[in-house]
């Protein structure tokens, strides 16, 4: 199978939107390597993002995140799951859009809240009104995701396999990958954390 002229694929979207889970399956189908930018950042920091955020602040974190995005997008044959706030910096938006094909996994705040309401590992949900916080983040970030994305996929309630097929179908219709790749079987659902 071939991925014509694509250097790599980046998934963007809100926290809990399925970037890591879908990204792993896309990488398998394309025969590429999967990279979760948040996991790489935590390895580099030697601590959790949450702990670094509390200790050093958001500005310092976004600097490191921008460097990691820059390094990743210089590679070929990668599927990157970006952190939910990775597009807050203009340089990261520009690098992703120019170097990779970007897919926005779009989820409404209400859908995200339904998926994440029992998740105690996400700092952004540890507030008095998590749905209001998700709506606030969505208002700020949705225009940035749309600005950078070459393709948008509605997540809704389809299976991971259906989402992967939808992404591959859009890439196939755009002439980015060989025909027929979107019809391949997908591995079963593997839960994962995304940011």
Secondary structure as GFF3:
##gff-version 3
##sequence-region A 1 195
A	DSSP	beta_strand	8	12	.	.	.	ID=ss1
A	DSSP	alpha_helix	19	30	.	.	.	ID=ss2
A	DSSP	beta_strand	33	36	.	.	.	ID=ss3
A	DSSP	alpha_helix	37	45	.	.	.	ID=ss4
A	DSSP	alpha_helix	49	56	.	.	.	ID=ss5
A	DSSP	alpha_helix	58	72	.	.	.	ID=ss6
A	DSSP	beta_strand	78	81	.	.	.	ID=ss7
A	DSSP	three_ten_helix	86	88	.	.	.	ID=ss8
A	DSSP	alpha_helix	90	99	.	.	.	ID=ss9
A	DSSP	beta_strand	101	106	.	.	.	ID=ss10
A	DSSP	alpha_helix	109	116	.	.	.	ID=ss11
A	DSSP	three_ten_helix	123	125	.	.	.	ID=ss12
A	DSSP	alpha_helix	130	148	.	.	.	ID=ss13
A	DSSP	beta_strand	151	154	.	.	.	ID=ss14
A	DSSP	alpha_helix	160	173	.	.	.	ID=ss15
A	DSSP	three_ten_helix	181	183	.	.	.	ID=ss16
###
